């Protein structure tokens, strides 16, 4: 990944700003590659079977599944991490601007 592509309109990031941005990108990549699969496992092994048992049918759309996922602590933690990571990214890139 080319973290710094010089362009006349781009702000200049210093060493610490680039390091912060790259650390956040690494964290988001970890979440996407390692934690997303845990959410898929939760969905397939617990939430979906419970939904089918409760409703006697497949879910019609993702909104129905999300409603069933929301009470799950692991899902709540995952959403919090995603939101926090995105806030951190905007804060980090905003600093250099």
One Martini backbone bead per residue (centre of mass of N, CA, C, O) as a GRO file, in nm:
protein
   97
    1UNK     BB    1   0.093   0.038   0.025
    2UNK     BB    2   0.052   0.375  -0.064
    3UNK     BB    3   0.045   0.621   0.179
    4UNK     BB    4   0.214   0.845  -0.011
    5UNK     BB    5   0.084   1.072  -0.252
    6UNK     BB    6   0.195   1.317  -0.421
    7UNK     BB    7   0.014   1.634  -0.420
    8UNK     BB    8  -0.068   1.961  -0.437
    9UNK     BB    9  -0.356   1.908  -0.268
   10UNK     BB   10  -0.209   1.762  -0.057
   11UNK     BB   11  -0.138   1.700   0.248
   12UNK     BB   12   0.110   1.704   0.488
   13UNK     BB   13   0.252   1.432   0.639
   14UNK     BB   14   0.381   1.317   0.908
   15UNK     BB   15   0.515   1.060   1.065
   16UNK     BB   16   0.295   1.029   1.291
   17UNK     BB   17   0.047   1.039   1.104
   18UNK     BB   18   0.116   0.795   0.932
   19UNK     BB   19   0.136   0.590   1.163
   20UNK     BB   20  -0.154   0.622   1.258
   21UNK     BB   21  -0.298   0.549   0.995
   22UNK     BB   22  -0.170   0.264   0.962
   23UNK     BB   23  -0.272   0.147   1.229
   24UNK     BB   24  -0.573   0.174   1.157
   25UNK     BB   25  -0.570   0.007   0.903
   26UNK     BB   26  -0.473  -0.252   1.043
   27UNK     BB   27  -0.715  -0.278   1.231
   28UNK     BB   28  -0.931  -0.294   1.006
   29UNK     BB   29  -0.811  -0.548   0.873
   30UNK     BB   30  -0.838  -0.733   1.112
   31UNK     BB   31  -1.142  -0.712   1.136
   32UNK     BB   32  -1.206  -0.811   0.843
   33UNK     BB   33  -1.041  -1.096   0.868
   34UNK     BB   34  -1.118  -1.199   1.176
   35UNK     BB   35  -1.408  -1.087   1.285
   36UNK     BB   36  -1.612  -1.142   1.059
   37UNK     BB   37  -1.613  -1.454   1.089
   38UNK     BB   38  -1.746  -1.452   1.372
   39UNK     BB   39  -2.016  -1.335   1.273
   40UNK     BB   40  -2.084  -1.562   1.078
   41UNK     BB   41  -2.089  -1.785   1.290
   42UNK     BB   42  -2.312  -1.667   1.464
   43UNK     BB   43  -2.524  -1.666   1.245
   44UNK     BB   44  -2.513  -1.974   1.151
   45UNK     BB   45  -2.513  -2.120   1.457
   46UNK     BB   46  -2.750  -1.928   1.598
   47UNK     BB   47  -2.942  -1.713   1.466
   48UNK     BB   48  -3.064  -1.871   1.227
   49UNK     BB   49  -3.179  -2.119   1.378
   50UNK     BB   50  -3.357  -1.947   1.569
   51UNK     BB   51  -3.524  -1.813   1.353
   52UNK     BB   52  -3.644  -2.069   1.225
   53UNK     BB   53  -3.775  -2.174   1.487
   54UNK     BB   54  -3.949  -1.918   1.551
   55UNK     BB   55  -4.073  -1.876   1.229
   56UNK     BB   56  -4.053  -2.116   1.008
   57UNK     BB   57  -3.821  -1.954   0.839
   58UNK     BB   58  -3.670  -1.762   0.635
   59UNK     BB   59  -3.528  -1.483   0.589
   60UNK     BB   60  -3.613  -1.201   0.391
   61UNK     BB   61  -3.385  -1.014   0.527
   62UNK     BB   62  -3.141  -0.823   0.682
   63UNK     BB   63  -3.323  -0.691   0.896
   64UNK     BB   64  -3.405  -0.948   1.043
   65UNK     BB   65  -3.118  -1.032   1.124
   66UNK     BB   66  -3.031  -0.781   1.275
   67UNK     BB   67  -3.245  -0.797   1.497
   68UNK     BB   68  -3.121  -1.074   1.602
   69UNK     BB   69  -2.822  -0.965   1.652
   70UNK     BB   70  -2.834  -0.719   1.854
   71UNK     BB   71  -2.834  -0.884   2.138
   72UNK     BB   72  -2.551  -0.962   2.077
   73UNK     BB   73  -2.255  -0.903   2.224
   74UNK     BB   74  -2.057  -0.952   1.988
   75UNK     BB   75  -2.201  -0.757   1.794
   76UNK     BB   76  -2.183  -0.502   1.964
   77UNK     BB   77  -1.875  -0.497   1.979
   78UNK     BB   78  -1.822  -0.488   1.676
   79UNK     BB   79  -1.973  -0.221   1.616
   80UNK     BB   80  -1.804  -0.050   1.807
   81UNK     BB   81  -1.532  -0.098   1.668
   82UNK     BB   82  -1.609   0.011   1.390
   83UNK     BB   83  -1.688   0.295   1.478
   84UNK     BB   84  -1.423   0.370   1.621
   85UNK     BB   85  -1.233   0.326   1.380
   86UNK     BB   86  -1.364   0.542   1.201
   87UNK     BB   87  -1.321   0.779   1.390
   88UNK     BB   88  -1.014   0.751   1.397
   89UNK     BB   89  -0.969   0.803   1.098
   90UNK     BB   90  -1.091   1.085   1.080
   91UNK     BB   91  -0.905   1.210   1.294
   92UNK     BB   92  -0.635   1.147   1.151
   93UNK     BB   93  -0.691   1.294   0.875
   94UNK     BB   94  -0.774   1.571   0.998
   95UNK     BB   95  -0.504   1.659   1.124
   96UNK     BB   96  -0.347   1.704   0.841
   97UNK     BB   97  -0.568   1.927   0.737
   0.00000   0.00000   0.00000
